[in-house]
Amino acid sequence: MSDPIPRAGLTPRFWERKKLSALSPQEWEALCDGCGKCCMNKLEDDESGEVAFTRVACRLFDDATCRCANYDIRRQFVPECIQLTHETIANHAYWLPQTCAYKLLWEGKTLPEWHPLLSGTAETVHAAGVSMQNRTIPEFEVSEEDWEDHIIEEPL
């Protein structure tokens, strides 16, 4: 399978030389490892603020590719979908998966060896067992009251 995120032509290891705020739109998108965890519905404890990931996928999530089926116009269908940017990451990092490149770099950490920018292929995230590929349930198949029954440990 080819990489759905255009990574060709990017400066090697650009993320090590630039701040998140200095990334081009293509560089920003290339940071996405394609795990699909951000597209899973989450449960947040009102008292502790702790976030639990579920395997209950957004209605636009494609379980086979770990991609949004309508990424460019997703907010038309899912208005609550958060558009992560360097300006908004400080407000949203707490609910991003522990393995998320955006979160890791924002925290001053390095990318994992399976990240497509290091491995050269989008398949390594799946091979490493980090992605949600073939592990989800569509949100329209389970009531919100039952999401708790589908909590997953993070990281996978």
Secondary structure, DSSP 8 states (H G I E B T S, - for coil): ---SS--TT--TTHHHHS-GGG--HHHHHHT-----GGGEEEEE-TTT--EEEEEEE-TTEETTTTEETTGGGHHHH-TT-----TTTHHHHGGGS-TT-HHHHHHTT----TTSHHHHSSTTHHHHTT-S-TT--EEGGGS-GGGGGGGEE-S--
